[in-house]
Amino acid sequence: MGELHQLMLEHEEQLEEALDAMECGWPTQDQIDIIRHACGKPRNAHVHPILRDVINDFGNVFGGAK
């Protein structure tokens, strides 16, 4: 039971840090995912087509697409 309690405390700490970052306006994608998980909301997979093209181009240039 102690290990489960420790995991719960760590998750609560991560959530608190994510909410603090959200209030400051600079959350990371991981922090947004932590908040979404806590709310039971899936990650929003809908990305604007132009933005998706930019992301894909960036990945091709800098991500070493093979």
N, C-alpha and C positions, 0 to 999 in steps of 0.2 A: 504494500500500500504506500510506502514511503516513496518509491520510485515514481508511481503514478502522480502522487502529490507534487513531486519535484517537477515533473513534466508539465503539469497544470500551471505551476507557478512560473515556469519559463515561458509558456505560451502567453500567460497574462502579461508578463513583462514585455514580450515582443509586441503584443497588441497595444500596450500603453505607449511604447516607443513609436509605433506606427501612427497612432492617433496624434501624438505630439508632432510628428513630422508632417502629418496632414494639416494640422492647424497652422504650421509655419509655412506651408505651401510647397514643400520640397520632399514629398514621399518618394521612395524608390518603388520600383515595380513589385519587389518582394514585400514591402510594407503594405502596398495596396492589396496584394494577394492575401496577406494575413488578415486584413480587415474584411475582405470579401468572404474568406473562409469562416470567420467568426460570425458573420451575418448569414451564412448559408447561401451566398450568392456566387454563381460560377463566374469565371473570368470572362469578360466581354470579348468575344472573338471577332466581333464586327469592327473592321477597320476600313476607313474610307479608301476607295480604290486607288486614288492618287498617292495617298500616304503609303499604302501597301506596296506600290511600285517603287517609291523612294526607298522604303525599307529593304525591298528585295535587291534593288540596285546597289545599295550600300553594302549589303551582305555579299553580293557578288564581287564587289571591288575590294572590300576590306576583310571579308570573312573567309577568303580563300576557297570559294566554291569550286568544286572539282568537276 
